[in-house]
Amino acid sequence: MKEKILDILCEISGEELDDIELDLFSEGIVDSFIIINLVVELEKAFDISIDIDAITFENFCTVKAIMEMVKKLCGNFE
């Protein structure tokens, strides 16, 4: 899961990441446009639906937070 999320984020943002706790917003890696694309790609990649209420700073501030959100939506998919 981690590698898939990192690959998606790299493809969308153009940034290669390996630190899953890096603050994506303060580093300028993600913004609102990237979040929209990220949501679409995560939904496709993991066959999930991300509700508008789940699109929060807390769920997208780090790769680790994204992983936790996806795990919950997938029923703890590994």
PDB file with SEQRES, HELIX, SHEET and CRYST1 records, atoms N, CA, C and O in Angstrom:
SEQRES   1 A   78  MET LYS GLU LYS ILE LEU ASP ILE LEU CYS GLU ILE SER          
SEQRES   2 A   78  GLY GLU GLU LEU ASP ASP ILE GLU LEU ASP LEU PHE SER          
SEQRES   3 A   78  GLU GLY ILE VAL ASP SER PHE ILE ILE ILE ASN LEU VAL          
SEQRES   4 A   78  VAL GLU LEU GLU LYS ALA PHE ASP ILE SER ILE ASP ILE          
SEQRES   5 A   78  ASP ALA ILE THR PHE GLU ASN PHE CYS THR VAL LYS ALA          
SEQRES   6 A   78  ILE MET GLU MET VAL LYS LYS LEU CYS GLY ASN PHE GLU          
HELIX    1 AA1 LYS A    2  SER A   13  1                                  12    
HELIX    2 AA2 SER A   32  PHE A   46  1                                  15    
HELIX    3 AA3 ILE A   52  ALA A   54  5                                   3    
HELIX    4 AA4 PHE A   57  PHE A   60  1                                   4    
HELIX    5 AA5 VAL A   63  CYS A   74  1                                  12    
CRYST1    1.000    1.000    1.000  90.00  90.00  90.00 P 1           1          
ATOM      1  N   MET A   1       0.823  -1.188   0.000  1.00  0.00           N  
ATOM      2  CA  MET A   1       0.000   0.000   0.000  1.00  0.00           C  
ATOM      3  C   MET A   1       0.870   1.257   0.000  1.00  0.00           C  
ATOM      4  O   MET A   1       0.615   2.187  -0.766  1.00  0.00           O  
ATOM      5  N   LYS A   2       1.883   1.289   0.844  1.00  0.00           N  
ATOM      6  CA  LYS A   2       2.731   2.472   0.943  1.00  0.00           C  
ATOM      7  C   LYS A   2       3.352   2.808  -0.408  1.00  0.00           C  
ATOM      8  O   LYS A   2       3.316   3.959  -0.843  1.00  0.00           O  
ATOM      9  N   GLU A   3       3.917   1.812  -1.066  1.00  0.00           N  
ATOM     10  CA  GLU A   3       4.578   2.054  -2.351  1.00  0.00           C  
ATOM     11  C   GLU A   3       3.592   2.549  -3.407  1.00  0.00           C  
ATOM     12  O   GLU A   3       3.917   3.427  -4.207  1.00  0.00           O  
ATOM     13  N   LYS A   4       2.397   1.986  -3.404  1.00  0.00           N  
ATOM     14  CA  LYS A   4       1.384   2.402  -4.373  1.00  0.00           C  
ATOM     15  C   LYS A   4       0.998   3.865  -4.154  1.00  0.00           C  
ATOM     16  O   LYS A   4       0.871   4.628  -5.111  1.00  0.00           O  
ATOM     17  N   ILE A   5       0.815   4.247  -2.902  1.00  0.00           N  
ATOM     18  CA  ILE A   5       0.463   5.632  -2.578  1.00  0.00           C  
ATOM     19  C   ILE A   5       1.616   6.563  -2.943  1.00  0.00           C  
ATOM     20  O   ILE A   5       1.395   7.629  -3.518  1.00  0.00           O  
ATOM     21  N   LEU A   6       2.841   6.168  -2.615  1.00  0.00           N  
ATOM     22  CA  LEU A   6       4.003   6.983  -2.978  1.00  0.00           C  
ATOM     23  C   LEU A   6       4.121   7.144  -4.488  1.00  0.00           C  
ATOM     24  O   LEU A   6       4.434   8.231  -4.975  1.00  0.00           O  
ATOM     25  N   ASP A   7       3.873   6.072  -5.230  1.00  0.00           N  
ATOM     26  CA  ASP A   7       3.928   6.133  -6.698  1.00  0.00           C  
ATOM     27  C   ASP A   7       2.875   7.087  -7.249  1.00  0.00           C  
ATOM     28  O   ASP A   7       3.160   7.887  -8.140  1.00  0.00           O  
ATOM     29  N   ILE A   8       1.665   7.001  -6.721  1.00  0.00           N  
ATOM     30  CA  ILE A   8       0.575   7.879  -7.172  1.00  0.00           C  
ATOM     31  C   ILE A   8       0.925   9.332  -6.871  1.00  0.00           C  
ATOM     32  O   ILE A   8       0.762  10.205  -7.724  1.00  0.00           O  
ATOM     33  N   LEU A   9       1.402   9.586  -5.667  1.00  0.00           N  
ATOM     34  CA  LEU A   9       1.757  10.945  -5.271  1.00  0.00           C  
ATOM     35  C   LEU A   9       2.897  11.495  -6.132  1.00  0.00           C  
ATOM     36  O   LEU A   9       2.876  12.664  -6.514  1.00  0.00           O  
ATOM     37  N   CYS A  10       3.877  10.668  -6.432  1.00  0.00           N  
ATOM     38  CA  CYS A  10       5.000  11.069  -7.279  1.00  0.00           C  
ATOM     39  C   CYS A  10       4.510  11.408  -8.681  1.00  0.00           C  
ATOM     40  O   CYS A  10       4.912  12.417  -9.261  1.00  0.00           O  
ATOM     41  N   GLU A  11       3.647  10.564  -9.217  1.00  0.00           N  
ATOM     42  CA  GLU A  11       3.120  10.786 -10.562  1.00  0.00           C  
ATOM     43  C   GLU A  11       2.352  12.107 -10.649  1.00  0.00           C  
ATOM     44  O   GLU A  11       2.464  12.830 -11.639  1.00  0.00           O  
ATOM     45  N   ILE A  12       1.582  12.413  -9.621  1.00  0.00           N  
ATOM     46  CA  ILE A  12       0.752  13.621  -9.626  1.00  0.00           C  
ATOM     47  C   ILE A  12       1.571  14.874  -9.305  1.00  0.00           C  
ATOM     48  O   ILE A  12       1.412  15.906  -9.957  1.00  0.00           O  
ATOM     49  N   SER A  13       2.443  14.783  -8.301  1.00  0.00           N  
ATOM     50  CA  SER A  13       3.159  15.981  -7.828  1.00  0.00           C  
ATOM     51  C   SER A  13       4.517  16.180  -8.484  1.00  0.00           C  
ATOM     52  O   SER A  13       5.054  17.287  -8.510  1.00  0.00           O  
ATOM     53  N   GLY A  14       5.067  15.087  -9.015  1.00  0.00           N  
ATOM     54  CA  GLY A  14       6.414  15.162  -9.580  1.00  0.00           C  
ATOM     55  C   GLY A  14       7.504  15.058  -8.537  1.00  0.00           C  
ATOM     56  O   GLY A  14       8.680  15.244  -8.850  1.00  0.00           O  
ATOM     57  N   GLU A  15       7.135  14.764  -7.300  1.00  0.00           N  
ATOM     58  CA  GLU A  15       8.088  14.661  -6.191  1.00  0.00           C  
ATOM     59  C   GLU A  15       8.286  13.210  -5.786  1.00  0.00           C  
ATOM     60  O   GLU A  15       7.317  12.487  -5.555  1.00  0.00           O  
ATOM     61  N   GLU A  16       9.556  12.779  -5.698  1.00  0.00           N  
ATOM     62  CA  GLU A  16       9.879  11.451  -5.178  1.00  0.00           C  
ATOM     63  C   GLU A  16       9.963  11.560  -3.657  1.00  0.00           C  
ATOM     64  O   GLU A  16      10.729  12.367  -3.130  1.00  0.00           O  
ATOM     65  N   LEU A  17       9.189  10.764  -2.968  1.00  0.00           N  
ATOM     66  CA  LEU A  17       9.151  10.814  -1.512  1.00  0.00           C  
ATOM     67  C   LEU A  17       9.506   9.465  -0.917  1.00  0.00           C  
ATOM     68  O   LEU A  17       9.261   8.422  -1.523  1.00  0.00           O  
ATOM     69  N   ASP A  18      10.088   9.493   0.281  1.00  0.00           N  
ATOM     70  CA  ASP A  18      10.298   8.255   1.024  1.00  0.00           C  
ATOM     71  C   ASP A  18       9.965   8.435   2.501  1.00  0.00           C  
ATOM     72  O   ASP A  18       9.830   7.452   3.229  1.00  0.00           O  
ATOM     73  N   ASP A  19       9.834   9.676   2.947  1.00  0.00           N  
ATOM     74  CA  ASP A  19       9.483   9.970   4.335  1.00  0.00           C  
ATOM     75  C   ASP A  19       7.961  10.044   4.452  1.00  0.00           C  
ATOM     76  O   ASP A  19       7.349  11.004   3.985  1.00  0.00           O  
ATOM     77  N   ILE A  20       7.347   9.031   5.076  1.00  0.00           N  
ATOM     78  CA  ILE A  20       5.885   8.989   5.142  1.00  0.00           C  
ATOM     79  C   ILE A  20       5.314   9.952   6.173  1.00  0.00           C  
ATOM     80  O   ILE A  20       4.096  10.112   6.265  1.00  0.00           O  
ATOM     81  N   GLU A  21       6.185  10.597   6.952  1.00  0.00           N  
ATOM     82  CA  GLU A  21       5.715  11.554   7.954  1.00  0.00           C  
ATOM     83  C   GLU A  21       6.021  13.008   7.575  1.00  0.00           C  
ATOM     84  O   GLU A  21       5.785  13.916   8.371  1.00  0.00           O  
ATOM     85  N   LEU A  22       6.536  13.227   6.387  1.00  0.00           N  
ATOM     86  CA  LEU A  22       6.818  14.574   5.889  1.00  0.00           C  
ATOM     87  C   LEU A  22       5.517  15.342   5.697  1.00  0.00           C  
ATOM     88  O   LEU A  22       4.565  14.815   5.121  1.00  0.00           O  
ATOM     89  N   ASP A  23       5.467  16.590   6.175  1.00  0.00           N  
ATOM     90  CA  ASP A  23       4.272  17.423   6.016  1.00  0.00           C  
ATOM     91  C   ASP A  23       4.175  17.872   4.563  1.00  0.00           C  
ATOM     92  O   ASP A  23       4.926  18.740   4.117  1.00  0.00           O  
ATOM     93  N   LEU A  24       3.247  17.275   3.836  1.00  0.00           N  
ATOM     94  CA  LEU A  24       3.111  17.501   2.399  1.00  0.00           C  
ATOM     95  C   LEU A  24       2.668  18.922   2.066  1.00  0.00           C  
ATOM     96  O   LEU A  24       3.042  19.458   1.023  1.00  0.00           O  
ATOM     97  N   PHE A  25       1.883  19.530   2.932  1.00  0.00           N  
ATOM     98  CA  PHE A  25       1.413  20.893   2.679  1.00  0.00           C  
ATOM     99  C   PHE A  25       2.516  21.915   2.916  1.00  0.00           C  
ATOM    100  O   PHE A  25       2.761  22.771   2.066  1.00  0.00           O  
ATOM    101  N   SER A  26       3.191  21.833   4.073  1.00  0.00           N  
ATOM    102  CA  SER A  26       4.217  22.828   4.382  1.00  0.00           C  
ATOM    103  C   SER A  26       5.408  22.727   3.441  1.00  0.00           C  
ATOM    104  O   SER A  26       6.107  23.715   3.216  1.00  0.00           O  
ATOM    105  N   GLU A  27       5.645  21.546   2.893  1.00  0.00           N  
ATOM    106  CA  GLU A  27       6.738  21.361   1.933  1.00  0.00           C  
ATOM    107  C   GLU A  27       6.344  21.771   0.515  1.00  0.00           C  
ATOM    108  O   GLU A  27       7.173  21.768  -0.395  1.00  0.00           O  
ATOM    109  N   GLY A  28       5.068  22.123   0.338  1.00  0.00           N  
ATOM    110  CA  GLY A  28       4.603  22.556  -0.981  1.00  0.00           C  
ATOM    111  C   GLY A  28       4.431  21.416  -1.980  1.00  0.00           C  
ATOM    112  O   GLY A  28       4.381  21.648  -3.188  1.00  0.00           O  
ATOM    113  N   ILE A  29       4.342  20.207  -1.485  1.00  0.00           N  
ATOM    114  CA  ILE A  29       4.212  19.038  -2.366  1.00  0.00           C  
ATOM    115  C   ILE A  29       2.772  18.866  -2.821  1.00  0.00           C  
ATOM    116  O   ILE A  29       2.527  18.459  -3.956  1.00  0.00           O  
ATOM    117  N   VAL A  30       1.823  19.170  -1.953  1.00  0.00           N  
ATOM    118  CA  VAL A  30       0.412  19.067  -2.326  1.00  0.00           C  
ATOM    119  C   VAL A  30      -0.290  20.405  -2.125  1.00  0.00           C  
ATOM    120  O   VAL A  30       0.079  21.210  -1.270  1.00  0.00           O  
ATOM    121  N   ASP A  31      -1.295  20.605  -2.932  1.00  0.00           N  
ATOM    122  CA  ASP A  31      -2.190  21.752  -2.810  1.00  0.00           C  
ATOM    123  C   ASP A  31      -3.585  21.252  -3.154  1.00  0.00           C  
ATOM    124  O   ASP A  31      -3.773  20.055  -3.369  1.00  0.00           O  
ATOM    125  N   SER A  32      -4.547  22.129  -3.207  1.00  0.00           N  
ATOM    126  CA  SER A  32      -5.932  21.691  -3.433  1.00  0.00           C  
ATOM    127  C   SER A  32      -6.103  20.983  -4.776  1.00  0.00           C  
ATOM    128  O   SER A  32      -6.863  20.019  -4.867  1.00  0.00           O  
ATOM    129  N   PHE A  33      -5.418  21.439  -5.806  1.00  0.00           N  
ATOM    130  CA  PHE A  33      -5.521  20.791  -7.119  1.00  0.00           C  
ATOM    131  C   PHE A  33      -4.956  19.373  -7.074  1.00  0.00           C  
ATOM    132  O   PHE A  33      -5.559  18.443  -7.608  1.00  0.00           O  
ATOM    133  N   ILE A  34      -3.807  19.215  -6.439  1.00  0.00           N  
ATOM    134  CA  ILE A  34      -3.196  17.889  -6.325  1.00  0.00           C  
ATOM    135  C   ILE A  34      -4.064  16.964  -5.484  1.00  0.00           C  
ATOM    136  O   ILE A  34      -4.181  15.778  -5.791  1.00  0.00           O  
ATOM    137  N   ILE A  35      -4.676  17.495  -4.423  1.00  0.00           N  
ATOM    138  CA  ILE A  35      -5.556  16.673  -3.579  1.00  0.00           C  
ATOM    139  C   ILE A  35      -6.701  16.098  -4.406  1.00  0.00           C  
ATOM    140  O   ILE A  35      -7.035  14.921  -4.270  1.00  0.00           O  
ATOM    141  N   ILE A  36      -7.299  16.912  -5.253  1.00  0.00           N  
ATOM    142  CA  ILE A  36      -8.409  16.434  -6.091  1.00  0.00           C  
ATOM    143  C   ILE A  36      -7.935  15.288  -6.974  1.00  0.00           C  
ATOM    144  O   ILE A  36      -8.596  14.253  -7.061  1.00  0.00           O  
ATOM    145  N   ASN A  37      -6.793  15.469  -7.629  1.00  0.00           N  
ATOM    146  CA  ASN A  37      -6.254  14.398  -8.477  1.00  0.00           C  
ATOM    147  C   ASN A  37      -5.873  13.170  -7.660  1.00  0.00           C  
ATOM    148  O   ASN A  37      -6.071  12.036  -8.098  1.00  0.00           O  
ATOM    149  N   LEU A  38      -5.331  13.399  -6.485  1.00  0.00           N  
ATOM    150  CA  LEU A  38      -4.945  12.298  -5.605  1.00  0.00           C  
ATOM    151  C   LEU A  38      -6.155  11.483  -5.176  1.00  0.00           C  
ATOM    152  O   LEU A  38      -6.098  10.254  -5.153  1.00  0.00           O  
ATOM    153  N   VAL A  39      -7.239  12.149  -4.839  1.00  0.00           N  
ATOM    154  CA  VAL A  39      -8.475  11.455  -4.456  1.00  0.00           C  
ATOM    155  C   VAL A  39      -8.946  10.558  -5.602  1.00  0.00           C  
ATOM    156  O   VAL A  39      -9.276   9.393  -5.384  1.00  0.00           O  
ATOM    157  N   VAL A  40      -8.976  11.092  -6.803  1.00  0.00           N  
ATOM    158  CA  VAL A  40      -9.422  10.318  -7.975  1.00  0.00           C  
ATOM    159  C   VAL A  40      -8.530   9.092  -8.172  1.00  0.00           C  
ATOM    160  O   VAL A  40      -9.032   7.988  -8.382  1.00  0.00           O  
ATOM    161  N   GLU A  41      -7.222   9.279  -8.105  1.00  0.00           N  
ATOM    162  CA  GLU A  41      -6.296   8.165  -8.327  1.00  0.00           C  
ATOM    163  C   GLU A  41      -6.335   7.136  -7.205  1.00  0.00           C  
ATOM    164  O   GLU A  41      -6.223   5.938  -7.466  1.00  0.00           O  
ATOM    165  N   LEU A  42      -6.492   7.584  -5.953  1.00  0.00           N  
ATOM    166  CA  LEU A  42      -6.615   6.639  -4.842  1.00  0.00           C  
ATOM    167  C   LEU A  42      -7.884   5.816  -4.964  1.00  0.00           C  
ATOM    168  O   LEU A  42      -7.874   4.612  -4.709  1.00  0.00           O  
ATOM    169  N   GLU A  43      -8.982   6.462  -5.356  1.00  0.00           N  
ATOM    170  CA  GLU A  43     -10.240   5.735  -5.538  1.00  0.00           C  
ATOM    171  C   GLU A  43     -10.089   4.654  -6.596  1.00  0.00           C  
ATOM    172  O   GLU A  43     -10.579   3.539  -6.418  1.00  0.00           O  
ATOM    173  N   LYS A  44      -9.420   4.973  -7.687  1.00  0.00           N  
ATOM    174  CA  LYS A  44      -9.207   3.980  -8.760  1.00  0.00           C  
ATOM    175  C   LYS A  44      -8.277   2.862  -8.299  1.00  0.00           C  
ATOM    176  O   LYS A  44      -8.576   1.681  -8.478  1.00  0.00           O  
ATOM    177  N   ALA A  45      -7.154   3.242  -7.705  1.00  0.00           N  
ATOM    178  CA  ALA A  45      -6.123   2.268  -7.345  1.00  0.00           C  
ATOM    179  C   ALA A  45      -6.577   1.279  -6.283  1.00  0.00           C  
ATOM    180  O   ALA A  45      -6.198   0.108  -6.320  1.00  0.00           O  
ATOM    181  N   PHE A  46      -7.392   1.744  -5.333  1.00  0.00           N  
ATOM    182  CA  PHE A  46      -7.791   0.888  -4.214  1.00  0.00           C  
ATOM    183  C   PHE A  46      -9.264   0.497  -4.249  1.00  0.00           C  
ATOM    184  O   PHE A  46      -9.768  -0.129  -3.316  1.00  0.00           O  
ATOM    185  N   ASP A  47      -9.953   0.868  -5.326  1.00  0.00           N  
ATOM    186  CA  ASP A  47     -11.370   0.556  -5.497  1.00  0.00           C  
ATOM    187  C   ASP A  47     -12.173   0.984  -4.263  1.00  0.00           C  
ATOM    188  O   ASP A  47     -12.913   0.199  -3.670  1.00  0.00           O  
ATOM    189  N   ILE A  48     -11.995   2.257  -3.903  1.00  0.00           N  
ATOM    190  CA  ILE A  48     -12.680   2.827  -2.752  1.00  0.00           C  
ATOM    191  C   ILE A  48     -13.413   4.090  -3.180  1.00  0.00           C  
ATOM    192  O   ILE A  48     -13.223   4.592  -4.288  1.00  0.00           O  
ATOM    193  N   SER A  49     -14.242   4.588  -2.293  1.00  0.00           N  
ATOM    194  CA  SER A  49     -14.905   5.870  -2.494  1.00  0.00           C  
ATOM    195  C   SER A  49     -14.545   6.765  -1.314  1.00  0.00           C  
ATOM    196  O   SER A  49     -14.816   6.432  -0.160  1.00  0.00           O  
ATOM    197  N   ILE A  50     -13.931   7.905  -1.621  1.00  0.00           N  
ATOM    198  CA  ILE A  50     -13.538   8.840  -0.578  1.00  0.00           C  
ATOM    199  C   ILE A  50     -14.605   9.926  -0.499  1.00  0.00           C  
ATOM    200  O   ILE A  50     -14.748  10.744  -1.408  1.00  0.00           O  
ATOM    201  N   ASP A  51     -15.342   9.919   0.589  1.00  0.00           N  
ATOM    202  CA  ASP A  51     -16.420  10.877   0.818  1.00  0.00           C  
ATOM    203  C   ASP A  51     -15.844  12.285   0.959  1.00  0.00           C  
ATOM    204  O   ASP A  51     -14.722  12.462   1.431  1.00  0.00           O  
ATOM    205  N   ILE A  52     -16.610  13.264   0.551  1.00  0.00           N  
ATOM    206  CA  ILE A  52     -16.182  14.663   0.642  1.00  0.00           C  
ATOM    207  C   ILE A  52     -15.780  15.033   2.067  1.00  0.00           C  
ATOM    208  O   ILE A  52     -14.872  15.842   2.260  1.00  0.00           O  
ATOM    209  N   ASP A  53     -16.438  14.458   3.059  1.00  0.00           N  
ATOM    210  CA  ASP A  53     -16.116  14.737   4.460  1.00  0.00           C  
ATOM    211  C   ASP A  53     -14.736  14.216   4.871  1.00  0.00           C  
ATOM    212  O   ASP A  53     -14.166  14.672   5.863  1.00  0.00           O  
ATOM    213  N   ALA A  54     -14.204  13.260   4.106  1.00  0.00           N  
ATOM    214  CA  ALA A  54     -12.890  12.691   4.417  1.00  0.00           C  
ATOM    215  C   ALA A  54     -11.752  13.501   3.799  1.00  0.00           C  
ATOM    216  O   ALA A  54     -10.583  13.259   4.099  1.00  0.00           O  
ATOM    217  N   ILE A  55     -12.085  14.446   2.950  1.00  0.00           N  
ATOM    218  CA  ILE A  55     -11.056  15.254   2.300  1.00  0.00           C  
ATOM    219  C   ILE A  55     -10.714  16.416   3.230  1.00  0.00           C  
ATOM    220  O   ILE A  55     -11.207  17.534   3.083  1.00  0.00           O  
ATOM    221  N   THR A  56      -9.844  16.101   4.197  1.00  0.00           N  
ATOM    222  CA  THR A  56      -9.446  17.063   5.222  1.00  0.00           C  
ATOM    223  C   THR A  56      -7.929  17.174   5.251  1.00  0.00           C  
ATOM    224  O   THR A  56      -7.210  16.310   4.749  1.00  0.00           O  
ATOM    225  N   PHE A  57      -7.467  18.258   5.853  1.00  0.00           N  
ATOM    226  CA  PHE A  57      -6.035  18.439   6.049  1.00  0.00           C  
ATOM    227  C   PHE A  57      -5.445  17.247   6.795  1.00  0.00           C  
ATOM    228  O   PHE A  57      -4.389  16.734   6.426  1.00  0.00           O  
ATOM    229  N   GLU A  58      -6.126  16.817   7.834  1.00  0.00           N  
ATOM    230  CA  GLU A  58      -5.623  15.723   8.668  1.00  0.00           C  
ATOM    231  C   GLU A  58      -5.428  14.429   7.883  1.00  0.00           C  
ATOM    232  O   GLU A  58      -4.476  13.691   8.138  1.00  0.00           O  
ATOM    233  N   ASN A  59      -6.319  14.144   6.928  1.00  0.00           N  
ATOM    234  CA  ASN A  59      -6.222  12.904   6.151  1.00  0.00           C  
ATOM    235  C   ASN A  59      -5.211  12.967   5.020  1.00  0.00           C  
ATOM    236  O   ASN A  59      -4.847  11.930   4.466  1.00  0.00           O  
ATOM    237  N   PHE A  60      -4.743  14.173   4.658  1.00  0.00           N  
ATOM    238  CA  PHE A  60      -3.840  14.312   3.518  1.00  0.00           C  
ATOM    239  C   PHE A  60      -2.544  15.046   3.853  1.00  0.00           C  
ATOM    240  O   PHE A  60      -1.789  15.391   2.945  1.00  0.00           O  
ATOM    241  N   CYS A  61      -2.269  15.294   5.135  1.00  0.00           N  
ATOM    242  CA  CYS A  61      -1.077  16.071   5.499  1.00  0.00           C  
ATOM    243  C   CYS A  61       0.220  15.284   5.358  1.00  0.00           C  
ATOM    244  O   CYS A  61       1.277  15.873   5.131  1.00  0.00           O  
ATOM    245  N   THR A  62       0.155  13.965   5.488  1.00  0.00           N  
ATOM    246  CA  THR A  62       1.343  13.114   5.326  1.00  0.00           C  
ATOM    247  C   THR A  62       0.948  11.845   4.569  1.00  0.00           C  
ATOM    248  O   THR A  62      -0.232  11.510   4.467  1.00  0.00           O  
ATOM    249  N   VAL A  63       1.933  11.161   4.052  1.00  0.00           N  
ATOM    250  CA  VAL A  63       1.663   9.870   3.409  1.00  0.00           C  
ATOM    251  C   VAL A  63       1.112   8.892   4.446  1.00  0.00           C  
ATOM    252  O   VAL A  63       0.233   8.086   4.143  1.00  0.00           O  
ATOM    253  N   LYS A  64       1.630   8.969   5.661  1.00  0.00           N  
ATOM    254  CA  LYS A  64       1.140   8.093   6.734  1.00  0.00           C  
ATOM    255  C   LYS A  64      -0.353   8.323   6.979  1.00  0.00           C  
ATOM    256  O   LYS A  64      -1.106   7.363   7.147  1.00  0.00           O  
ATOM    257  N   ALA A  65      -0.788   9.589   7.001  1.00  0.00           N  
ATOM    258  CA  ALA A  65      -2.207   9.904   7.202  1.00  0.00           C  
ATOM    259  C   ALA A  65      -3.046   9.378   6.039  1.00  0.00           C  
ATOM    260  O   ALA A  65      -4.145   8.862   6.242  1.00  0.00           O  
ATOM    261  N   ILE A  66      -2.526   9.511   4.828  1.00  0.00           N  
ATOM    262  CA  ILE A  66      -3.239   8.992   3.651  1.00  0.00           C  
ATOM    263  C   ILE A  66      -3.379   7.481   3.766  1.00  0.00           C  
ATOM    264  O   ILE A  66      -4.445   6.929   3.495  1.00  0.00           O  
ATOM    265  N   MET A  67      -2.300   6.812   4.170  1.00  0.00           N  
ATOM    266  CA  MET A  67      -2.337   5.353   4.336  1.00  0.00           C  
ATOM    267  C   MET A  67      -3.387   4.936   5.357  1.00  0.00           C  
ATOM    268  O   MET A  67      -4.134   3.986   5.122  1.00  0.00           O  
ATOM    269  N   GLU A  68      -3.450   5.634   6.485  1.00  0.00           N  
ATOM    270  CA  GLU A  68      -4.430   5.303   7.521  1.00  0.00           C  
ATOM    271  C   GLU A  68      -5.859   5.476   7.004  1.00  0.00           C  
ATOM    272  O   GLU A  68      -6.727   4.648   7.276  1.00  0.00           O  
ATOM    273  N   MET A  69      -6.095   6.545   6.265  1.00  0.00           N  
ATOM    274  CA  MET A  69      -7.428   6.781   5.704  1.00  0.00           C  
ATOM    275  C   MET A  69      -7.799   5.668   4.719  1.00  0.00           C  
ATOM    276  O   MET A  69      -8.907   5.132   4.764  1.00  0.00           O  
ATOM    277  N   VAL A  70      -6.875   5.333   3.843  1.00  0.00           N  
ATOM    278  CA  VAL A  70      -7.130   4.287   2.842  1.00  0.00           C  
ATOM    279  C   VAL A  70      -7.360   2.945   3.527  1.00  0.00           C  
ATOM    280  O   VAL A  70      -8.250   2.195   3.128  1.00  0.00           O  
ATOM    281  N   LYS A  71      -6.575   2.635   4.546  1.00  0.00           N  
ATOM    282  CA  LYS A  71      -6.758   1.376   5.293  1.00  0.00           C  
ATOM    283  C   LYS A  71      -8.172   1.292   5.861  1.00  0.00           C  
ATOM    284  O   LYS A  71      -8.824   0.252   5.771  1.00  0.00           O  
ATOM    285  N   LYS A  72      -8.638   2.390   6.446  1.00  0.00           N  
ATOM    286  CA  LYS A  72      -9.987   2.390   7.009  1.00  0.00           C  
ATOM    287  C   LYS A  72     -11.034   2.169   5.927  1.00  0.00           C  
ATOM    288  O   LYS A  72     -11.994   1.425   6.127  1.00  0.00           O  
ATOM    289  N   LEU A  73     -10.849   2.813   4.785  1.00  0.00           N  
ATOM    290  CA  LEU A  73     -11.839   2.694   3.700  1.00  0.00           C  
ATOM    291  C   LEU A  73     -11.795   1.325   3.026  1.00  0.00           C  
ATOM    292  O   LEU A  73     -12.784   0.880   2.445  1.00  0.00           O  
ATOM    293  N   CYS A  74     -10.653   0.669   3.106  1.00  0.00           N  
ATOM    294  CA  CYS A  74     -10.501  -0.654   2.491  1.00  0.00           C  
ATOM    295  C   CYS A  74     -10.797  -1.777   3.469  1.00  0.00           C  
ATOM    296  O   CYS A  74     -10.749  -2.947   3.090  1.00  0.00           O  
ATOM    297  N   GLY A  75     -11.096  -1.459   4.688  1.00  0.00           N  
ATOM    298  CA  GLY A  75     -11.264  -2.507   5.679  1.00  0.00           C  
ATOM    299  C   GLY A  75      -9.940  -3.109   6.071  1.00  0.00           C  
ATOM    300  O   GLY A  75      -9.811  -4.327   6.202  1.00  0.00           O  
ATOM    301  N   ASN A  76      -8.915  -2.217   6.265  1.00  0.00           N  
ATOM    302  CA  ASN A  76      -7.556  -2.607   6.670  1.00  0.00           C  
ATOM    303  C   ASN A  76      -6.809  -3.372   5.598  1.00  0.00           C  
ATOM    304  O   ASN A  76      -6.036  -4.279   5.907  1.00  0.00           O  
ATOM    305  N   PHE A  77      -7.025  -3.023   4.354  1.00  0.00           N  
ATOM    306  CA  PHE A  77      -6.304  -3.588   3.212  1.00  0.00           C  
ATOM    307  C   PHE A  77      -4.803  -3.411   3.391  1.00  0.00           C  
ATOM    308  O   PHE A  77      -4.347  -2.336   3.779  1.00  0.00           O  
ATOM    309  N   GLU A  78      -4.053  -4.433   3.119  1.00  0.00           N  
ATOM    310  CA  GLU A  78      -2.578  -4.355   3.203  1.00  0.00           C  
ATOM    311  C   GLU A  78      -1.971  -4.438   1.845  1.00  0.00           C  
ATOM    312  O   GLU A  78      -0.748  -4.390   1.711  1.00  0.00           O  
TER     313      GLU A  78                                                      
END                                                                             
